[in-house]
């Protein structure tokens, strides 16, 4: 059962992770363009990928596995795509899909309010 608290927590975590990734992407671009080279860029990107893996595990724990989480993990591994709020959009999509699933299973269950 996907509770209101789990939905809010999952969406909040996704928003925070997307906000954290903005400066990480800027640091990645800055290190490549400044001449510091791939050493610094690789370390920034590894922190970013680690954050994405942890986020994926946490979101699966909160929302359950959904196929939409797989493309999000792969999109996040591509440098410069971190600027897009992919985690936020993915979690919103999964919550929406879970709410529709709950309605299909038992139409008498009141529809939860959007977060």
N, C-alpha and C positions, 0 to 999 in steps of 0.2 A: 504494500500500500504506500502510495506516494503522498506523504502528509504535506500540509502547507509549510511546515517548518523546514522539511527536507527540500522542497522546491525553492524556498527563499534562500536557504543556505547554498544550494547548488548554483543558483543564479548569482548570488553575491560573490562567491568564490570565482566564478567565471569572469565577472566584471573586474574584480581586483587583479586577476592574472592578466587579462587583456591590458589593463592600465600599467602593470609592471613591465609588460613586454614592449611598450612604447620606448622607454629610455634604453632598454637593452638593444632594440633594433637601431636606435640612434647611435649607440656606442659601437655597434657592429659596423655601421656605415662610416662613422668617424674614424675608426681604426683602420679600415681599408683605405679610405681616402687620404688619411694623414701621413701615410707612409710607414706607420708602425707595423703594417703587414699582417700576414696571416696568423702570427703567433697570438696576438691579442684578439683578433677576430675569432679565432678558433676557440679561445677560452670563453669569450662572451657567448658564442653560439652554443657551446656545450652547457653553459648555465641555463640558457634559454630552452634547450631540448630537455634538460633535466626537470625544469619547471613544468614543461608540457607533459612529461611522463607522470610526474606526481599529480598534476591536475587531472589527467585521465583516470588514474587509479581512484582518486577522491570522488570524481564525478560518477564513475561506475559504482562506487560504494554507496553514493547517495541516491542515484537514479536507477541503478540497475543497468545491465548492458543493453545498449541500443546500437544498431548498425551505423547510425549517424556519427558516433564517436570515432569510428575508424578513419574516415576521410579527414576529420578534423585533426587527428594526431599527425597524419601525413602532411597535411597542408601547413601545419605549424612547424614542421621540420624544414620547410623551404625558407631560406633567408629572405627577408623583406616582406613576406606575407604576414608577418606578425603584426603589422600595422593594422590589418583588418581585425575587427572584433570577432574572430572565428569561434572562440570558446563561448562567448555570450550568445551568439546566434545559434550555435549547436545546442547549448543547454535549453534555450528558449524553445527550439524545435522539439527536443526530446520531451520536455514538460508538456508541450501542446499535444504531442503524439500520445503520451501516457494518459492525458486527460480524455482524449478521444477513445482510447482503448477501454478506459473505465466506463465510459458512457455506453459503449457497444456491449460490454459484458453484462451490465446491469443498468437498464435505462431508468430504473427507479431511484438510483443513487443521485442525490443532488449534485449538479455540476459545480466543481470548486471554482472559486473566484480566481481570476488571473492574479498573478503575483505582481 
